């Protein structure tokens, strides 16, 4: 793959339906990522449960179970071949996969850009109204409070002009901008990914 990633971890907050995507180069249990996420966003009291499927990467990992238990959570696993029991995560997974494929196809970019496409899909999905939330608010709004601003959205794979960082500028340069391909936003903020098409 173009950027070295070949798998991802999808975490869905049941209360807000907010989705987080984490990219990895292999399927080793990402214990540090999970621990950091729970410490930052996890519940501090009350009923705390984490649900996963029967996949070997997490379900059979002693380190994963320990991380969940240390954070005060109980672990639930879906039945074998019963992914519907984890529908809150399975549906977003299918939705993001479909959005990712549509973005790659619509932009004529290769599958090597899948990691950028799925992060951008996650960014958009979190900012769309959700019918199961009160008042059809967005997961972003329920998770972080402010209403999302969508005025900055761009089409994945579109051409863009970017001002070069000051460190690269020279008074004699003919232009202070560069052109590239818009590869979306990261899943959690408005940082723009783009590929410089002049190099």
N, C-alpha and C positions, 0 to 999 in steps of 0.2 A: 504494500500500500504506500501511497505517495508520502505520507507523513509518519509512517511507522506504527500507526494504530491499527489494530485488527479486531478489537472488541470493545464493548462499553458496558457500563453498569447504569441501570435506570433505577432511580429512587423516586417514589411518589409519596408525597405527604397526604395521608387520607383525609385530613381535616380540610385542607385547602385545594387538593388535587394538583398542587404545584409539582412540577417535574424537574428533576435534576439529572443531567447526563454527565458521566465521567468516562473519559477515554483511557484505554490501556493498550499496551503492546502485546500482552498475553493474558491468559485466563487465570493467573494466580490470584487467589482471594485478596482483594485490595483492602486489607485490614486497616491500614493507616487512614485511607480515604473515608471508610465507614466510621471509624472512631472519631475523626475530625468532624464529620457531618453530624453525628449524634451529639457531640459535645457542643456544637454551634447551634444546631436547629432542633435537637431532640427535646422531648418533654422532660421536665425536671421532677414531676410528681404525677400522681393519678395512674390510671391504667395505661401501661406502655407495652405495645406489642409490635413486633416486626414480622412480616410475612414474606416468605420466599418460596420458590418452586422447588422441585426435586433435583435441580441441576447439581452436579457434583461440585462445581466451583465453590458454592456457598453452603448448600444444605449439608454436605458431608465434611465441612471444614471445622475442625475443633477450634482453630484460632478465631474463626468467624463467630461461632457459638459463644466463645469466651468474651469477645468484644461486645456482643449483644447483651450478655448477662452482666458484664461489668458496667454497662451503661444503664442497668436497671430495667431492661426490656425482657419480655418473654418471647421466645421464637416459635412461630407457627409455620408449618410447612404444608403445602397443598398435597392432596393425595396424588398418587402416581397416575399420570395421564389425565389429571383433572385441573388443567390450567385455568378453567373457568372460575375456580375457587379463589383465584388471585386476579379477578377481573379488573380491579382498580389499577393494577400495573400492566396487565396483558393488553387491555384496550389502548392505552396510550402508546405501548410498545408498537402495536400494529399501525396506529395512526402516524407515529413518527417515521416508521419504516416506509409507509406509503408516501408521506410528504417528502422524505429524503429522495426516494426514487423519482418522484415527479420533478423535484428541483434539478436533479442531475440530468434528467431527460430534457427538460425545458431549456436548460442552459447549454446543452451539448457538451457538458463536462464529463470526464471519465469517472469511473467508479472510485478512482484514487482520491477523489475529493469527498468521499462519503462522510468523513468525520466532520468536515465543515458544514455539510448539508444537514446532518442530524442535529448539530448544535443550533443551527439557524432555525430548524423546524421546532426544536424545543423552545427557543426564544419566542417564536410566534405563538405556539400552542398555549404557552403560559399566559398570553395576553389576549386570548379569545374568550368571549363569554362562555360560561359553563352552565348548562341547564340544571344540573343537580345542586348548584350553589344558590343560596338565597339571593333573589333579585337578579339572577343570571349574571352575577359579577364574574370577573376573571380570577383564575387561580393566583395570578400575580397580586391582585388587589387584596385577596384574602390572606395571602402569605406575608405581604410586606406593607399593607395598608394603602399606599397611594394608588390612585387610578393610573393605569399605564398611558403613556404618551406614545402614540403610533405615528406621529407626523414625520419621523425620521426613517421609516421603513423604506428599504430599497429591494429591488428584484434580485434574487440570488443569481449570480453569474453575469450580471450586467457590467458594462464597462464604466469605469470611474476615473476621475482625475484627483490625485492626492498631492497636497503640498508637501514637499520634501522637508524632513527635519532640518533644523538650522545647522546641525553638525555637518550635514552633507552639502551645504550651500557654499558657493563661491561667487564673488561679485561679478566674475566674468562669465558665469554660466549663462547660456542662452535662455534657459527656462528654470523656474524654481518649482516646477511640478513634474509629476510622473504619472503615467497611465497604468491602469491595472484592471484586474477582474475582481469584482466584489464577491467575497466568499462568506458573507453573513456576519452575524454578531456572535459573540460567545454566548453560552446559554444563560449566563447570570448577569451580564451587564451590557453596556452599549459599545464595548470595544469592537472595532471593525477589523475583520480579517480581509486582506486582499493580496492578490498575487501580482507582483510587478511584471508587466508584460514587456518592459523595455530591456530586461536583463536576460 
